[in-house]
């Protein structure tokens, strides 16, 4: 590993039409951590994620992933990306999907079955993805992303539609992966998930208004409640702008 930051973003600007979606964001995400990308819907989270995985046209700035420019061909086997929309084949079963992706990585059936179990879908492994609930489809996508043991796993709102017990299990899995060296970037608009992260990036209207540990953000805002801390940071920024 010849990099000190798993993701390094410098002065990132993204525009769509005449609207500036990201406004010069800079940050660095350490390896082996779970970083939460928090913000309301429409704040620029998905655009930021697309820039990290190299599929977003940027106006200016740089994004470096695992020591290489985002989107580099050499990153394809090292970066896992789970979109909000399930990215698995609806006419195949969960197991068939997982084993297909395992073959792409040169892995076997046992690796596929392990990933299915890790996301709590062992009992539904034989079911067609098209017959699953929305939350189960999301987990099937996550299972396929886990198979290749990526160095960086980028997850766009992976816990939407999941029950509280499963959400807790998934976060436990995320931290287990981080302890084994994987870097995770997890987006969410649910503030109660913020406290589960090692580090937080707080985005509002395309601006990065917070970049620190949950404890440091609470301390800076003068409150133990992360949602209230987020609101205070927003008001603080608005007062400075005025």
C-alpha positions as CSV (number, residue, x, y, z in Angstrom):
1,X,0.0,0.0,0.0
2,X,1.7,3.2,-1.2
3,X,-0.9,5.7,-0.2
4,X,-1.8,7.4,3.1
5,X,-5.4,8.2,2.2
6,X,-7.8,5.7,0.6
7,X,-9.7,8.6,-1.0
8,X,-8.2,12.1,-1.5
9,X,-10.4,14.8,-3.0
10,X,-9.1,18.2,-3.8
11,X,-11.3,21.2,-4.8
12,X,-13.9,19.0,-6.5
13,X,-16.4,20.9,-8.6
14,X,-19.3,19.3,-10.4
15,X,-21.9,21.1,-12.5
16,X,-25.0,19.9,-14.2
17,X,-26.4,22.3,-16.7
18,X,-26.0,25.7,-15.1
19,X,-26.3,24.4,-11.5
20,X,-23.2,23.7,-9.4
21,X,-23.8,20.4,-7.6
22,X,-20.5,20.2,-5.7
23,X,-18.8,23.4,-4.7
24,X,-15.1,22.8,-4.4
25,X,-15.0,19.9,-1.9
26,X,-11.7,18.8,-0.4
27,X,-11.3,15.9,2.0
28,X,-9.2,12.8,2.8
29,X,-10.5,9.4,3.9
30,X,-8.1,7.1,5.8
31,X,-7.7,3.5,4.9
32,X,-9.4,0.8,7.0
33,X,-12.2,3.2,8.2
34,X,-16.0,3.5,8.0
35,X,-16.7,7.0,6.7
36,X,-20.3,8.2,6.6
37,X,-21.4,10.6,3.9
38,X,-24.4,12.4,5.5
39,X,-26.8,14.9,4.2
40,X,-30.4,15.5,3.0
41,X,-31.7,14.2,-0.3
42,X,-30.4,16.4,-3.1
43,X,-27.3,17.6,-1.2
44,X,-24.8,16.0,-3.6
45,X,-24.0,12.7,-1.9
46,X,-24.6,10.5,-4.9
47,X,-22.7,12.9,-7.2
48,X,-19.8,12.8,-4.8
49,X,-19.9,9.0,-4.8
50,X,-20.0,8.9,-8.6
51,X,-16.9,11.1,-8.7
52,X,-15.1,8.7,-6.3
53,X,-15.9,5.6,-8.4
54,X,-14.9,7.5,-11.6
55,X,-18.2,7.6,-13.4
56,X,-19.0,11.3,-12.9
57,X,-17.8,14.1,-15.3
58,X,-16.2,16.8,-13.1
59,X,-15.6,20.4,-14.0
60,X,-12.5,20.8,-11.9
61,X,-10.5,19.3,-9.1
62,X,-9.0,15.9,-8.5
63,X,-10.1,12.6,-7.0
64,X,-7.5,10.0,-6.1
65,X,-8.5,6.5,-5.0
66,X,-6.1,4.0,-3.5
67,X,-3.2,6.1,-4.9
68,X,-4.6,6.3,-8.5
69,X,-6.9,8.7,-10.4
70,X,-10.5,7.8,-9.8
71,X,-11.9,5.6,-12.6
72,X,-8.5,4.1,-13.5
73,X,-8.7,0.6,-15.1
74,X,-6.5,-0.9,-12.4
75,X,-9.1,0.0,-9.8
76,X,-11.9,-2.1,-11.3
77,X,-11.1,-5.1,-9.1
78,X,-10.3,-3.1,-6.0
79,X,-13.4,-0.9,-5.7
80,X,-16.8,-2.2,-5.0
81,X,-19.8,0.0,-5.6
82,X,-23.4,-0.6,-4.5
83,X,-25.9,1.9,-6.0
84,X,-29.2,2.9,-4.6
85,X,-31.0,0.9,-7.4
86,X,-30.2,-2.8,-7.1
87,X,-27.6,-3.9,-9.7
88,X,-28.3,-7.6,-10.0
89,X,-30.2,-9.7,-12.5
90,X,-33.9,-10.0,-11.7
91,X,-34.3,-13.3,-13.7
92,X,-31.6,-15.1,-11.7
93,X,-31.8,-16.3,-8.1
94,X,-29.7,-14.7,-5.4
95,X,-27.3,-17.6,-5.5
96,X,-27.0,-17.6,-9.3
97,X,-26.2,-13.9,-9.2
98,X,-23.6,-14.3,-6.5
99,X,-21.9,-17.2,-8.2
100,X,-21.9,-15.4,-11.5
101,X,-20.0,-12.5,-9.9
102,X,-17.7,-14.9,-8.0
103,X,-16.7,-16.4,-11.3
104,X,-15.8,-13.0,-12.7
105,X,-13.4,-12.7,-9.8
106,X,-12.0,-16.2,-10.3
107,X,-13.7,-17.4,-7.1
108,X,-15.8,-20.4,-6.2
109,X,-19.3,-21.2,-5.0
110,X,-18.2,-21.2,-1.3
111,X,-17.2,-17.5,-1.6
112,X,-20.6,-16.6,-3.1
113,X,-22.5,-18.5,-0.5
114,X,-20.5,-16.8,2.3
115,X,-21.3,-13.4,0.9
116,X,-25.0,-14.3,0.8
117,X,-24.9,-15.4,4.4
118,X,-23.1,-12.2,5.4
119,X,-26.0,-10.1,4.3
120,X,-28.7,-12.3,5.8
121,X,-30.0,-13.9,2.7
122,X,-29.1,-17.5,3.1
123,X,-32.8,-18.5,3.5
124,X,-33.7,-16.7,0.3
125,X,-30.7,-17.9,-1.8
126,X,-32.9,-19.9,-4.1
127,X,-35.4,-17.2,-4.8
128,X,-35.4,-15.1,-8.0
129,X,-34.2,-11.6,-7.3
130,X,-37.3,-10.3,-9.2
131,X,-39.5,-11.8,-6.5
132,X,-37.7,-10.3,-3.5
133,X,-38.7,-7.2,-1.6
134,X,-36.8,-4.0,-2.2
135,X,-34.7,-4.4,0.9
136,X,-33.8,-7.9,0.0
137,X,-32.7,-6.8,-3.5
138,X,-30.5,-4.2,-2.0
139,X,-28.8,-6.9,0.1
140,X,-28.4,-9.1,-2.9
141,X,-26.5,-6.3,-4.6
142,X,-24.4,-5.9,-1.5
143,X,-23.6,-9.6,-1.4
144,X,-22.3,-9.4,-5.0
145,X,-20.1,-6.4,-4.1
146,X,-18.6,-8.2,-1.1
147,X,-17.5,-11.3,-3.0
148,X,-14.4,-9.7,-4.5
149,X,-13.1,-8.5,-1.1
150,X,-12.6,-4.9,-2.4
151,X,-10.0,-2.6,-0.9
152,X,-12.6,0.1,-1.1
153,X,-16.4,-0.4,-0.8
154,X,-18.7,2.5,-1.7
155,X,-22.3,2.1,-0.6
156,X,-25.0,4.5,-1.6
157,X,-27.7,4.4,1.1
158,X,-27.4,0.6,1.7
159,X,-29.7,0.4,4.7
160,X,-32.8,2.0,3.2
161,X,-35.8,-0.3,3.6
162,X,-34.0,-2.6,6.1
163,X,-35.4,-3.5,9.5
164,X,-33.6,-2.2,12.6
165,X,-32.0,-5.6,13.5
166,X,-30.7,-6.1,10.0
167,X,-29.4,-2.6,9.9
168,X,-27.4,-3.2,13.1
169,X,-26.1,-6.5,11.6
170,X,-25.0,-4.7,8.4
171,X,-23.2,-2.0,10.3
172,X,-21.5,-4.7,12.4
173,X,-20.3,-6.3,9.1
174,X,-19.0,-3.0,7.8
175,X,-16.9,-2.5,10.9
176,X,-15.6,-6.0,10.7
177,X,-14.5,-5.4,7.1
178,X,-12.8,-2.1,8.2
179,X,-10.9,-3.9,11.0
180,X,-9.6,-6.3,8.3
181,X,-8.3,-3.4,6.2
182,X,-11.2,-2.5,3.9
183,X,-12.2,1.2,3.5
184,X,-15.9,1.9,3.4
185,X,-17.7,5.1,2.3
186,X,-21.3,4.8,3.3
187,X,-23.9,7.4,2.3
188,X,-27.1,8.0,4.3
189,X,-29.7,10.7,5.0
190,X,-30.6,9.0,8.3
191,X,-28.8,10.9,11.0
192,X,-29.0,8.1,13.6
193,X,-26.5,6.1,11.5
194,X,-24.0,8.9,11.8
195,X,-22.9,7.7,15.2
196,X,-22.0,4.3,13.8
197,X,-19.2,5.8,11.6
198,X,-15.5,6.4,12.4
199,X,-15.6,9.6,10.5
200,X,-18.3,11.8,9.0
201,X,-18.5,14.0,5.9
202,X,-21.5,16.3,6.2
203,X,-22.8,17.8,2.9
204,X,-25.3,20.5,2.5
205,X,-26.2,22.0,-0.9
206,X,-23.0,20.8,-2.4
207,X,-20.8,22.2,0.4
208,X,-18.8,20.1,2.8
209,X,-19.8,21.6,6.2
210,X,-18.3,19.0,8.5
211,X,-15.4,16.6,8.2
212,X,-14.4,14.9,11.5
213,X,-15.1,12.2,13.9
214,X,-18.7,12.1,15.4
215,X,-17.2,13.0,18.8
216,X,-15.4,16.0,17.4
217,X,-18.4,17.2,15.5
218,X,-20.5,17.0,18.6
219,X,-17.9,19.0,20.5
220,X,-17.6,21.6,17.9
221,X,-21.4,22.1,17.8
222,X,-21.7,22.0,21.5
223,X,-24.3,19.3,21.6
224,X,-24.4,15.5,22.2
225,X,-27.1,15.0,19.5
226,X,-25.6,14.6,16.0
227,X,-28.8,15.7,14.3
228,X,-28.8,18.9,16.3
229,X,-25.0,19.3,15.7
230,X,-25.7,19.1,11.9
231,X,-28.4,21.8,12.2
232,X,-26.1,24.1,14.3
233,X,-23.3,23.7,11.7
234,X,-25.8,24.7,8.9
235,X,-26.9,27.7,10.9
236,X,-23.3,28.7,11.6
237,X,-22.5,28.5,7.9
238,X,-25.5,30.5,6.9
239,X,-24.6,33.2,9.4
240,X,-21.1,33.4,8.0
241,X,-22.5,33.7,4.4
242,X,-24.8,36.5,5.5
